[in-house]
Amino acid sequence: MIGLASTILIILNLCILVLAPGVSCSASDPEVAARMGSLAQKLVEQGFAQEEVAAVFQDERVSLYPNIIGRSGKGIDYLHPRFGLLTKESVARGRRVIEENVDALRKIEALFGVEKEVLVSVFRLETNLGRYVGDYHIFNSLLTLAVIENRRTTWAEKEWISLMILSRKNRVDPLSIKGSWAGAFGLCQFVPSSYLQYAVDGDGDGFADLFNVKDALASIASYLKANGWDKTDRAKQKKALWAYNHDDSYVKAVLVYADATRNVRSPS
């Protein structure tokens, strides 16, 4: 049986391997190893077997991405022409998504009270209607943010543990999930804790798969409803969208794009 001490020794050896060029091993390894050891201990406290924890850190795909430290996703002007949100092609694509999923969207709207145009608008802003979901291993992204000191360290530690929990729950390899540098994944770009709290099955197959359009749209609706969405109250709508993404430009753009697609003629 592998003990926690052995797991931490594995982590100490790992630190030498995963730190990219440009990161001082002599300055960073002890601190990084200590944080990895803390993560390992917290997984054990969550009911993970020590053998499972050791196996995770021994996986050859484990790596750190020091270049993401200090990055920010804020400051995007979603309504700037170069973002292309309100072009004819962009609006037409959103309309097609509504038409192709109209029955599911009607059910989602009836259940959660969030309009189909708003759901597709969030989908458009988050991943350009699925064209870009990110190509980072979010295990590594969150691990990096958790073990290399930065303003997101405490948050990332919780998200990394949530990723491990959801992966165990869904019997998914945590190192197989790709998404953004900040650890969000799926068509709706949920972080792991949001998945655990808000993700729902939108197509009735018994599994909430955020890379499935119907599941992703239903999960957006679940999130917005839980954060106070109200069809009749614009202030509450803005507050719910702000919870989804703390950015005034984002909130405004979601509502503007939703209005642009609202004249969709649904099949009778």
DRENDO-1510 file (C-alpha; in Angstrom, 1 decimal, always signed):
<recs>
REC; n; res; u; v; w
REC; 1; MET; +0.0; +0.0; +0.0 .
REC; 2; ILE; +1.3; +3.4; -0.9 .
REC; 3; GLY; +1.4; +5.9; +2.0 .
REC; 4; LEU; +1.0; +9.6; +1.9 .
REC; 5; ALA; +4.7; +10.1; +2.6 .
REC; 6; SER; +5.5; +8.0; -0.6 .
REC; 7; THR; +3.0; +10.1; -2.5 .
REC; 8; ILE; +4.7; +13.3; -1.5 .
REC; 9; LEU; +8.1; +11.8; -2.5 .
REC; 10; ILE; +6.6; +11.2; -5.9 .
REC; 11; ILE; +5.5; +14.8; -5.9 .
REC; 12; LEU; +8.9; +16.1; -5.0 .
REC; 13; ASN; +10.4; +14.2; -7.9 .
REC; 14; LEU; +7.6; +15.4; -10.2 .
REC; 15; CYS; +8.3; +19.0; -9.5 .
REC; 16; ILE; +11.7; +18.7; -11.1 .
REC; 17; LEU; +10.1; +17.4; -14.3 .
REC; 18; VAL; +7.0; +19.6; -14.7 .
REC; 19; LEU; +8.5; +23.0; -14.2 .
REC; 20; ALA; +9.1; +24.6; -17.5 .
REC; 21; PRO; +12.3; +26.4; -18.6 .
REC; 22; GLY; +12.4; +29.9; -17.1 .
REC; 23; VAL; +11.1; +28.8; -13.7 .
REC; 24; SER; +13.8; +28.6; -11.1 .
REC; 25; CYS; +13.7; +25.1; -9.6 .
REC; 26; SER; +15.9; +26.0; -6.7 .
REC; 27; ALA; +13.5; +28.8; -5.7 .
REC; 28; SER; +10.2; +27.2; -6.6 .
REC; 29; ASP; +10.4; +23.4; -6.1 .
REC; 30; PRO; +10.0; +23.3; -2.3 .
REC; 31; GLU; +7.1; +25.7; -2.4 .
REC; 32; VAL; +5.4; +24.0; -5.3 .
REC; 33; ALA; +6.0; +20.6; -3.8 .
REC; 34; ALA; +4.6; +21.7; -0.5 .
REC; 35; ARG; +1.4; +22.9; -2.2 .
REC; 36; MET; +1.2; +19.7; -4.2 .
REC; 37; GLY; +1.6; +17.7; -1.0 .
REC; 38; SER; -1.3; +19.8; +0.5 .
REC; 39; LEU; -3.5; +19.0; -2.5 .
REC; 40; ALA; -2.7; +15.3; -2.1 .
REC; 41; GLN; -3.6; +15.4; +1.5 .
REC; 42; LYS; -6.9; +17.1; +0.7 .
REC; 43; LEU; -7.8; +14.5; -1.9 .
REC; 44; VAL; -7.2; +11.8; +0.7 .
REC; 45; GLU; -9.5; +13.7; +3.1 .
REC; 46; GLN; -12.1; +13.7; +0.3 .
REC; 47; GLY; -12.0; +9.9; +0.3 .
REC; 48; PHE; -9.5; +9.3; -2.5 .
REC; 49; ALA; -7.3; +6.3; -1.9 .
REC; 50; GLN; -3.6; +7.1; -1.5 .
REC; 51; GLU; -2.9; +4.8; -4.5 .
REC; 52; GLU; -5.2; +6.9; -6.6 .
REC; 53; VAL; -3.5; +10.1; -5.6 .
REC; 54; ALA; -0.1; +8.7; -6.2 .
REC; 55; ALA; -1.2; +7.5; -9.7 .
REC; 56; VAL; -2.5; +10.9; -10.6 .
REC; 57; PHE; +0.7; +12.7; -9.9 .
REC; 58; GLN; +2.8; +9.9; -11.6 .
REC; 59; ASP; +0.9; +10.4; -14.9 .
REC; 60; GLU; +3.2; +11.5; -17.6 .
REC; 61; ARG; +0.7; +14.1; -18.8 .
REC; 62; VAL; +1.0; +16.1; -15.6 .
REC; 63; SER; +2.7; +19.4; -16.3 .
REC; 64; LEU; +2.7; +23.0; -15.2 .
REC; 65; TYR; +1.9; +26.0; -17.4 .
REC; 66; PRO; +3.9; +28.9; -15.7 .
REC; 67; ASN; +3.1; +31.2; -18.7 .
REC; 68; ILE; -0.6; +31.4; -17.6 .
REC; 69; ILE; +0.3; +33.1; -14.2 .
REC; 70; GLY; -0.8; +36.7; -14.3 .
REC; 71; ARG; -3.0; +36.3; -17.4 .
REC; 72; SER; -6.5; +37.9; -17.3 .
REC; 73; GLY; -9.6; +37.3; -19.3 .
REC; 74; LYS; -11.0; +40.6; -18.5 .
REC; 75; GLY; -11.1; +43.7; -20.7 .
REC; 76; ILE; -12.7; +42.2; -23.8 .
REC; 77; ASP; -15.0; +44.5; -25.7 .
REC; 78; TYR; -17.5; +42.0; -26.9 .
REC; 79; LEU; -19.4; +44.6; -29.0 .
REC; 80; HIS; -16.3; +45.8; -30.8 .
REC; 81; PRO; -16.6; +45.1; -34.6 .
REC; 82; ARG; -13.5; +42.9; -34.6 .
REC; 83; PHE; -15.3; +40.5; -32.2 .
REC; 84; GLY; -17.9; +40.0; -34.9 .
REC; 85; LEU; -20.8; +39.4; -32.5 .
REC; 86; LEU; -23.4; +41.3; -34.5 .
REC; 87; THR; -22.4; +40.5; -38.0 .
REC; 88; LYS; -25.1; +38.9; -40.2 .
REC; 89; GLU; -23.2; +35.7; -40.3 .
REC; 90; SER; -22.8; +35.6; -36.5 .
REC; 91; VAL; -26.5; +36.3; -35.8 .
REC; 92; ALA; -27.6; +33.8; -38.5 .
REC; 93; ARG; -25.5; +31.1; -36.8 .
REC; 94; GLY; -27.2; +31.8; -33.5 .
REC; 95; ARG; -30.6; +31.5; -35.2 .
REC; 96; ARG; -29.6; +28.2; -36.7 .
REC; 97; VAL; -28.7; +26.8; -33.2 .
REC; 98; ILE; -32.1; +27.9; -32.0 .
REC; 99; GLU; -33.9; +26.3; -34.9 .
REC; 100; GLU; -31.9; +23.1; -34.7 .
REC; 101; ASN; -32.6; +22.7; -30.9 .
REC; 102; VAL; -36.0; +24.4; -30.7 .
REC; 103; ASP; -37.8; +21.6; -29.0 .
REC; 104; ALA; -35.1; +21.1; -26.3 .
REC; 105; LEU; -34.9; +24.9; -25.8 .
REC; 106; ARG; -38.7; +25.1; -25.3 .
REC; 107; LYS; -38.4; +22.5; -22.6 .
REC; 108; ILE; -35.5; +24.2; -21.0 .
REC; 109; GLU; -37.2; +27.5; -21.0 .
REC; 110; ALA; -40.4; +26.0; -19.5 .
REC; 111; LEU; -38.3; +24.4; -16.7 .
REC; 112; PHE; -35.9; +27.2; -15.9 .
REC; 113; GLY; -37.7; +30.4; -17.2 .
REC; 114; VAL; -34.7; +31.5; -19.2 .
REC; 115; GLU; -35.3; +32.5; -22.8 .
REC; 116; LYS; -33.8; +30.4; -25.6 .
REC; 117; GLU; -32.2; +33.5; -27.2 .
REC; 118; VAL; -30.3; +34.3; -23.9 .
REC; 119; LEU; -29.0; +30.7; -23.6 .
REC; 120; VAL; -27.7; +30.7; -27.2 .
REC; 121; SER; -26.2; +34.2; -26.6 .
REC; 122; VAL; -24.2; +32.9; -23.7 .
REC; 123; PHE; -23.2; +30.0; -25.8 .
REC; 124; ARG; -22.0; +32.4; -28.6 .
REC; 125; LEU; -20.0; +34.5; -26.2 .
REC; 126; GLU; -18.4; +31.7; -24.3 .
REC; 127; THR; -17.2; +29.4; -27.2 .
REC; 128; ASN; -18.4; +31.0; -30.4 .
REC; 129; LEU; -21.2; +28.4; -30.6 .
REC; 130; GLY; -18.7; +25.6; -29.9 .
REC; 131; ARG; -16.0; +26.6; -32.4 .
REC; 132; TYR; -13.5; +27.2; -29.6 .
REC; 133; VAL; -13.7; +25.3; -26.3 .
REC; 134; GLY; -10.0; +25.6; -25.4 .
REC; 135; ASP; -7.1; +23.2; -25.8 .
REC; 136; TYR; -5.5; +23.3; -22.3 .
REC; 137; HIS; -5.6; +20.3; -20.1 .
REC; 138; ILE; -7.6; +22.0; -17.3 .
REC; 139; PHE; -6.1; +19.6; -14.7 .
REC; 140; ASN; -2.8; +21.2; -15.5 .
REC; 141; SER; -4.2; +24.7; -15.7 .
REC; 142; LEU; -5.8; +24.5; -12.3 .
REC; 143; LEU; -2.8; +22.7; -10.8 .
REC; 144; THR; -0.5; +25.5; -12.0 .
REC; 145; LEU; -2.7; +28.2; -10.6 .
REC; 146; ALA; -3.0; +26.3; -7.3 .
REC; 147; VAL; +0.7; +25.6; -6.7 .
REC; 148; ILE; +2.5; +28.6; -8.1 .
REC; 149; GLU; +1.6; +31.6; -5.9 .
REC; 150; ASN; -0.7; +34.1; -7.6 .
REC; 151; ARG; -4.0; +35.9; -6.8 .
REC; 152; ARG; -6.0; +32.8; -7.9 .
REC; 153; THR; -4.2; +30.3; -5.8 .
REC; 154; THR; -6.9; +29.6; -3.1 .
REC; 155; TRP; -9.6; +29.6; -5.7 .
REC; 156; ALA; -7.7; +27.3; -8.0 .
REC; 157; GLU; -7.0; +24.8; -5.3 .
REC; 158; LYS; -10.7; +24.4; -4.6 .
REC; 159; GLU; -11.4; +24.1; -8.3 .
REC; 160; TRP; -8.7; +21.5; -8.8 .
REC; 161; ILE; -10.2; +19.4; -6.0 .
REC; 162; SER; -13.7; +19.9; -7.5 .
REC; 163; LEU; -12.3; +18.7; -10.9 .
REC; 164; MET; -11.1; +15.5; -9.2 .
REC; 165; ILE; -14.4; +15.0; -7.5 .
REC; 166; LEU; -16.5; +15.4; -10.6 .
REC; 167; SER; -14.1; +13.2; -12.6 .
REC; 168; ARG; -14.5; +10.4; -10.0 .
REC; 169; LYS; -18.3; +10.9; -9.9 .
REC; 170; ASN; -18.5; +10.7; -13.7 .
REC; 171; ARG; -15.8; +8.1; -14.1 .
REC; 172; VAL; -13.9; +10.4; -16.4 .
REC; 173; ASP; -10.1; +10.7; -16.7 .
REC; 174; PRO; -9.4; +14.2; -15.2 .
REC; 175; LEU; -6.4; +14.6; -17.5 .
REC; 176; SER; -8.5; +14.1; -20.6 .
REC; 177; ILE; -10.7; +17.2; -20.1 .
REC; 178; LYS; -9.6; +20.2; -22.2 .
REC; 179; GLY; -10.7; +23.8; -21.8 .
REC; 180; SER; -9.4; +27.3; -21.1 .
REC; 181; TRP; -6.2; +28.3; -19.5 .
REC; 182; ALA; -8.3; +29.4; -16.5 .
REC; 183; GLY; -9.8; +26.0; -16.0 .
REC; 184; ALA; -13.2; +26.4; -17.6 .
REC; 185; PHE; -14.5; +23.7; -19.9 .
REC; 186; GLY; -17.4; +22.6; -22.1 .
REC; 187; LEU; -19.6; +24.5; -24.6 .
REC; 188; CYS; -20.7; +26.8; -21.7 .
REC; 189; GLN; -17.3; +27.1; -20.1 .
REC; 190; PHE; -18.1; +26.1; -16.5 .
REC; 191; VAL; -15.4; +25.7; -13.9 .
REC; 192; PRO; -15.5; +22.4; -12.0 .
REC; 193; SER; -17.3; +23.8; -9.0 .
REC; 194; SER; -20.0; +25.3; -11.3 .
REC; 195; TYR; -20.4; +21.9; -12.9 .
REC; 196; LEU; -20.9; +20.2; -9.5 .
REC; 197; GLN; -23.5; +22.9; -8.5 .
REC; 198; TYR; -25.3; +23.7; -11.7 .
REC; 199; ALA; -24.7; +21.2; -14.5 .
REC; 200; VAL; -27.9; +19.3; -15.6 .
REC; 201; ASP; -28.8; +16.6; -18.1 .
REC; 202; GLY; -30.6; +18.3; -21.0 .
REC; 203; ASP; -31.0; +15.4; -23.4 .
REC; 204; GLY; -32.3; +12.8; -21.0 .
REC; 205; ASP; -29.4; +10.3; -21.2 .
REC; 206; GLY; -28.8; +10.5; -17.4 .
REC; 207; PHE; -25.4; +12.3; -17.7 .
REC; 208; ALA; -24.6; +16.0; -17.8 .
REC; 209; ASP; -22.0; +16.4; -20.6 .
REC; 210; LEU; -21.0; +20.0; -21.1 .
REC; 211; PHE; -19.7; +19.2; -24.5 .
REC; 212; ASN; -23.2; +18.2; -25.5 .
REC; 213; VAL; -25.3; +21.2; -26.8 .
REC; 214; LYS; -28.5; +20.3; -25.1 .
REC; 215; ASP; -26.8; +19.6; -21.8 .
REC; 216; ALA; -24.7; +22.8; -22.0 .
REC; 217; LEU; -27.8; +25.0; -22.8 .
REC; 218; ALA; -29.8; +23.4; -19.9 .
REC; 219; SER; -26.8; +24.0; -17.6 .
REC; 220; ILE; -26.6; +27.7; -18.6 .
REC; 221; ALA; -30.3; +28.0; -17.7 .
REC; 222; SER; -29.8; +26.2; -14.4 .
REC; 223; TYR; -26.9; +28.6; -13.5 .
REC; 224; LEU; -28.9; +31.7; -14.5 .
REC; 225; LYS; -32.0; +30.6; -12.7 .
REC; 226; ALA; -30.1; +29.8; -9.5 .
REC; 227; ASN; -28.5; +33.3; -9.7 .
REC; 228; GLY; -31.8; +35.1; -9.8 .
REC; 229; TRP; -32.8; +35.3; -13.5 .
REC; 230; ASP; -36.3; +36.8; -14.0 .
REC; 231; LYS; -37.9; +37.2; -17.3 .
REC; 232; THR; -39.6; +40.4; -16.2 .
REC; 233; ASP; -36.8; +42.2; -14.4 .
REC; 234; ARG; -33.9; +43.5; -16.4 .
REC; 235; ALA; -31.9; +44.3; -13.3 .
REC; 236; LYS; -32.1; +40.7; -12.1 .
REC; 237; GLN; -31.1; +39.5; -15.5 .
REC; 238; LYS; -28.0; +41.6; -15.5 .
REC; 239; LYS; -27.2; +40.4; -12.0 .
REC; 240; ALA; -27.5; +36.8; -13.0 .
REC; 241; LEU; -25.3; +37.3; -16.1 .
REC; 242; TRP; -22.8; +39.2; -13.9 .
REC; 243; ALA; -22.6; +36.1; -11.7 .
REC; 244; TYR; -21.8; +34.1; -14.9 .
REC; 245; ASN; -19.0; +36.5; -16.0 .
REC; 246; HIS; -18.0; +39.5; -13.9 .
REC; 247; ASP; -17.8; +41.9; -16.9 .
REC; 248; ASP; -20.1; +44.7; -17.8 .
REC; 249; SER; -19.3; +44.4; -21.5 .
REC; 250; TYR; -20.1; +40.7; -21.4 .
REC; 251; VAL; -23.5; +41.3; -19.7 .
REC; 252; LYS; -24.5; +44.0; -22.2 .
REC; 253; ALA; -23.3; +41.8; -25.2 .
REC; 254; VAL; -25.4; +38.8; -24.0 .
REC; 255; LEU; -28.5; +40.9; -23.9 .
REC; 256; VAL; -27.8; +42.6; -27.2 .
REC; 257; TYR; -27.1; +39.4; -29.1 .
REC; 258; ALA; -30.2; +37.8; -27.6 .
REC; 259; ASP; -32.3; +40.7; -28.9 .
REC; 260; ALA; -30.6; +40.3; -32.3 .
REC; 261; THR; -31.7; +36.6; -32.5 .
REC; 262; ARG; -35.2; +37.1; -31.0 .
REC; 263; ASN; -37.0; +37.3; -34.3 .
REC; 264; VAL; -36.4; +33.6; -35.0 .
REC; 265; ARG; -39.3; +31.9; -36.5 .
REC; 266; SER; -39.5; +28.5; -34.7 .
REC; 267; PRO; -40.8; +25.6; -36.7 .
REC; 268; SER; -44.5; +25.0; -36.0 .
</recs>
